């Protein structure tokens, strides 16, 4: 929103008070007085409801529960625009669970690659535990991206 983009932020209905407080706190830190380009919506990623298609989705700490991954994949298939991207930030807990998630996205025509995390961006977690992955919807067949982790 600070760069003029229209932003739709979501969180679970039961934590909307906290989400609103986080938005206000972060806006104040960034000196962002006008929040008219930001919509904060209660949304469950397991829902069949669509919020539309987006060029960029930023997702944090969504991969910890293997049982939620199939609904999350379906939601992303509905929500990432053609040639759009989703960036996932998460603490690695169980590599095989996370790998299944990204393999499922590949099966839906997404390119998947691990991103390098600059050391100055990591404050609370050791860099070895924090993961940053990018998925991109392809207009053609999915391919393996350079730098992709295969293990």
VOBA-1610 file (N, C-alpha, C; in pm, whole numbers, padded with zeros to 5 digits, always signed):
BEGIN
Unk+00082-00119+00000Unk+00000+00000+00000Unk+00087+00126+00000Unk+00203+00117+00063Unk+00290+00234+00071Unk+00339+00278-00067Unk+00345+00185-00163Unk+00390+00217-00297Unk+00275+00239-00394Unk+00153+00250-00341Unk+00037+00280-00424Unk-00039+00160-00474Unk+00001+00040-00436Unk-00072-00080-00479Unk-00200-00094-00399Unk-00297-00155-00460Unk-00420-00190-00391Unk-00393-00322-00318Unk-00418-00325-00186Unk-00381-00439-00103Unk-00505-00497-00036Unk-00516-00629-00043Unk-00620-00701+00029Unk-00550-00795+00126Unk-00562-00767+00255Unk-00501-00850+00359Unk-00610-00934+00424Unk-00575-01058+00456Unk-00675-01147+00517Unk-00617-01213+00641Unk-00710-01250+00727Unk-00676-01336+00840Unk-00804-01406+00883Unk-00790-01501+00971Unk-00906-01577+01017Unk-01003-01486+01093Unk-01132-01514+01084Unk-01231-01429+01152Unk-01205-01411+01301Unk-01158-01516+01368Unk-01139-01508+01513Unk-01020-01422+01556Unk-00936-01379+01462Unk-00821-01295+01499Unk-00824-01158+01432Unk-00941-01116+01388Unk-00950-00988+01317Unk-00916-00868+01405Unk-00947-00873+01533Unk-00909-00761+01620Unk-00758-00745+01624Unk-00687-00856+01637Unk-00541-00852+01637Unk-00488-00807+01500Unk-00548-00856+01392Unk-00505-00817+01258Unk-00522-00667+01236Unk-00636-00613+01280Unk-00658-00468+01269Unk-00554-00390+01349Unk-00523-00436+01468Unk-00422-00369+01551Unk-00285-00376+01482Unk-00252-00489+01420Unk-00125-00502+01349Unk-00117-00407+01230Unk-00228-00394+01157Unk-00231-00302+01043Unk-00207-00159+01091Unk-00275-00119+01197Unk-00258+00018+01249Unk-00114+00041+01296Unk-00058-00058+01368Unk+00078-00044+01419Unk+00179-00034+01304Unk+00165-00121+01205Unk+00259-00118+01092Unk+00243+00008+01008Unk+00120+00054+00990Unk+00097+00178+00916Unk+00164+00295+00987Unk+00153+00299+01120Unk+00216+00406+01197Unk+00368+00399+01184Unk+00424+00279+01191Unk+00570+00264+01177Unk+00619+00311+01041Unk+00538+00289+00938Unk+00576+00326+00803Unk+00537+00470+00767Unk+00467+00536+00859Unk+00421+00672+00830Unk+00312+00675+00725Unk+00234+00570+00719Unk+00127+00558+00620Unk-00003+00604+00682Unk-00046+00725+00647Unk-00168+00781+00706Unk-00292+00739+00630Unk-00279+00725+00498Unk-00395+00692+00414Unk-00400+00541+00391Unk-00498+00476+00451Unk-00514+00332+00435Unk-00626+00296+00337Unk-00665+00391+00254Unk-00778+00367+00163Unk-00748+00259+00059Unk-00620+00233+00031Unk-00587+00129-00068Unk-00573-00009-00004Unk-00600-00018+00126Unk-00588-00144+00199Unk-00724-00193+00246Unk-00755-00317+00211Unk-00875-00383+00262Unk-00829-00497+00350Unk-00884-00504+00470Unk-00857-00615+00561Unk-00984-00696+00573Unk-00976-00823+00532Unk-01094-00908+00529Unk-01075-01034+00613Unk-01183-01076+00677Unk-01185-01205+00744Unk-01197-01311+00635Unk-01104-01406+00634Unk-01105-01507+00530Unk-01035-01632+00579Unk-01092-01745+00549Unk-01034-01874+00582Unk-00987-01936+00450Unk-00858-01964+00439Unk-00801-02018+00316Unk-00861-02153+00278Unk-00928-02219+00371Unk-00991-02347+00339Unk-01130-02328+00279Unk-01176-02206+00274Unk-01308-02175+00221Unk-01312-02194+00069Unk-01428-02227+00017Unk-01448-02238-00128Unk-01476-02101-00190Unk-01491-02000-00108Unk-01519-01864-00156Unk-01395-01808-00222Unk-01413-01732-00330Unk-01302-01669-00397Unk-01304-01519-00372Unk-01190-01463-00342Unk-01177-01318-00326Unk-01136-01252-00457Unk-01114-01332-00560Unk-01070-01280-00690Unk-00933-01335-00724Unk-00876-01283-00834Unk-00742-01321-00877Unk-00646-01208-00847Unk-00527-01244-00801Unk-00429-01146-00757Unk-00296-01168-00828Unk-00227-01059-00857Unk-00095-01066-00919Unk+00011-01113-00820Unk-00009-01080-00692Unk+00088-01118-00590Unk+00015-01153-00461Unk+00049-01267-00406Unk-00002-01310-00276Unk+00118-01332-00186Unk+00115-01270-00069Unk+00218-01290+00032Unk+00157-01374+00144Unk+00220-01483+00177Unk+00164-01576+00274Unk+00268-01609+00380Unk+00230-01595+00505Unk+00324-01621+00614Unk+00270-01728+00707Unk+00354-01825+00735Unk+00328-01929+00834Unk+00197-02005+00809Unk+00180-02053+00685Unk+00059-02127+00650Unk+00082-02276+00626Unk+00205-02322+00631Unk+00234-02458+00585Unk+00253-02559+00698Unk+00228-02521+00821Unk+00258-02607+00936Unk+00161-02724+00951Unk+00042-02715+00896Unk-00060-02819+00915Unk-00084-02892+00783Unk-00038-03017+00774Unk-00052-03095+00651Unk-00198-03107+00607Unk-00290-03110+00702Unk-00432-03124+00669Unk-00492-03001+00601Unk-00426-02889+00611Unk-00477-02766+00548Unk-00418-02742+00410Unk-00323-02823+00371Unk-00252-02795+00247Unk-00336-02815+00121Unk-00417-02920+00114Unk-00500-02940-00006Unk-00596-02823-00026Unk-00669-02778+00079Unk-00754-02660+00060Unk-00675-02534+00023Unk-00555-02520+00077Unk-00472-02404+00045Unk-00429-02408-00102Unk-00391-02526-00151Unk-00355-02540-00293Unk-00474-02501-00380Unk-00594-02550-00348Unk-00714-02516-00426Unk-00739-02367-00425Unk-00721-02305-00310Unk-00742-02160-00298Unk-00642-02086-00387Unk-00517-02128-00387Unk-00416-02062-00469Unk-00443-02081-00617Unk-00489-02198-00656Unk-00523-02222-00796Unk-00632-02124-00840Unk-00728-02096-00751Unk-00835-02000-00781Unk-00788-01855-00775Unk-00688-01826-00694Unk-00659-01687-00656Unk-00537-01624-00721Unk-00443-01703-00771Unk-00323-01646-00833Unk-00352-01623-00982Unk-00339-01499-01025Unk-00363-01464-01165Unk-00259-01530-01256Unk-00291-01542-01385Unk-00195-01596-01480Unk-00068-01512-01475Unk+00046-01578-01467Unk+00177-01515-01448Unk+00190-01445-01314Unk+00094-01465-01225Unk+00100-01409-01091Unk+00192-01492-01003Unk+00221-01439-00885Unk+00314-01504-00794Unk+00256-01510-00653Unk+00305-01606-00579Unk+00279-01611-00435Unk+00413-01636-00367Unk+00437-01562-00262Unk+00560-01575-00184Unk+00521-01631-00047Unk+00588-01738-00006Unk+00560-01803+00121Unk+00679-01786+00215Unk+00655-01733+00332Unk+00756-01724+00437Unk+00710-01816+00549Unk+00799-01903+00594Unk+00760-01997+00700Unk+00882-02051+00771Unk+00860-02093+00892Unk+00964-02162+00968Unk+00954-02310+00931Unk+01064-02365+00886Unk+01060-02506+00849Unk+01038-02591+00972Unk+00934-02674+00965Unk+00903-02764+01075Unk+00921-02909+01032Unk+00863-02941+00916Unk+00871-03078+00863Unk+00888-03067+00712Unk+01010-03083+00666Unk+01042-03060+00524Unk+00957-03145+00430Unk+00925-03268+00468Unk+00846-03353+00379Unk+00704-03299+00360Unk+00648-03241+00463Unk+00514-03182+00453Unk+00518-03061+00360Unk+00616-02975+00379Unk+00627-02857+00295Unk+00657-02896+00151Unk+00740-02997+00131Unk+00772-03043-00004Unk+00646-03093-00077Unk+00559-03167-00006Unk+00434-03215-00068Unk+00348-03098-00115Unk+00344-02992-00035Unk+00266-02873-00072Unk+00317-02814-00203Unk+00447-02793-00214Unk+00502-02732-00334Unk+00494-02828-00453Unk+00506-02958-00430Unk+00487-03055-00537Unk+00344-03049-00591Unk+00247-03031-00502Unk+00107-03020-00545Unk+00087-02896-00633Unk+00152-02786-00597Unk+00142-02665-00680Unk+00207-02686-00816Unk+00319-02756-00820Unk+00381-02789-00949Unk+00282-02866-01036Unk+00209-02957-00974Unk+00110-03036-01047Unk-00002-02952-01106Unk-00019-02831-01056Unk-00120-02739-01108Unk-00058-02633-01199Unk+00064-02657-01245Unk+00125-02567-01342Unk+00201-02449-01285Unk+00240-02455-01159Unk+00318-02348-01098Unk+00467-02380-01106Unk+00548-02278-01130Unk+00693-02289-01111Unk+00718-02264-00963Unk+00812-02336-00908Unk+00841-02326-00765Unk+00991-02308-00746Unk+01029-02211-00663Unk+01171-02197-00634Unk+01192-02140-00495Unk+01303-02182-00435Unk+01344-02129-00306Unk+01412-01995-00330Unk+01389-01900-00241Unk+01453-01769-00250Unk+01556-01757-00138Unk+01661-01685-00167Unk+01762-01659-00065Unk+01713-01547+00026Unk+01734-01563+00154Unk+01691-01463+00251Unk+01812-01380+00292Unk+01808-01250+00267Unk+01920-01166+00312Unk+01932-01173+00465Unk+02053-01188+00515Unk+02073-01205+00658Unk+02023-01087+00739Unk+02020-00968+00682Unk+01974-00851+00758Unk+01822-00848+00773Unk+01751-00939+00708Unk+01604-00945+00720Unk+01560-01037+00832Unk+01647-01117+00887Unk+01611-01215+00987Unk+01647-01162+01126Unk+01545-01142+01209Unk+01570-01089+01343Unk+01553-01196+01450Unk+01438-01262+01453Unk+01403-01351+01563Unk+01437-01498+01540Unk+01451-01538+01416Unk+01476-01679+01387Unk+01614-01698+01327Unk+01680-01806+01361Unk+01803-01836+01288Unk+01770-01855+01140Unk+01853-01801+01053Unk+01825-01805+00909Unk+01802-01947+00859Unk+01869-02046+00919Unk+01853-02184+00872Unk+01712-02237+00895Unk+01634-02178+00984Unk+01498-02224+01010Unk+01393-02152+00926Unk+01424-02036+00876Unk+01329-01956+00801Unk+01341-01990+00653Unk+01228-02011+00590Unk+01225-02043+00447Unk+01141-01939+00373Unk+01185-01910+00253Unk+01114-01817+00165Unk+01108-01882+00028Unk+00985-01908-00018Unk+00965-01975-00147Unk+00872-01891-00233Unk+00896-01897-00363Unk+00812-01827-00459Unk+00748-01930-00552Unk+00620-01913-00575Unk+00552-01993-00677Unk+00495-01896-00780Unk+00502-01936-00906Unk+00449-01852-01014Unk+00361-01936-01103Unk+00242-01883-01129Unk+00151-01952-01222Unk+00206-01933-01362Unk+00217-02041-01434Unk+00271-02038-01570Unk+00158-02044-01670Unk+00177-01981-01784Unk+00078-01993-01889Unk+00098-02123-01967Unk+00219-02180-01961Unk+00250-02307-02026Unk+00278-02412-01922Unk+00343-02522-01963Unk+00376-02628-01868Unk+00472-02580-01760Unk+00458-02634-01640Unk+00547-02599-01530Unk+00687-02652-01559Unk+00784-02582-01509Unk+00921-02628-01525Unk+00993-02613-01392Unk+01107-02677-01382Unk+01185-02665-01259Unk+01266-02536-01268Unk+01254-02455-01167Unk+01322-02326-01166Unk+01465-02342-01117Unk+01552-02259-01169Unk+01692-02256-01125Unk+01695-02221-00977Unk+01776-02290-00902Unk+01787-02263-00759Unk+01686-02338-00675Unk+01606-02419-00737Unk+01502-02492-00663Unk+01563-02600-00578Unk+01514-02612-00457Unk+01556-02720-00370Unk+01483-02847-00411Unk+01553-02955-00418Unk+01490-03080-00460Unk+01482-03182-00350Unk+01545-03158-00236Unk+01541-03257-00127Unk+01426-03232-00035
//
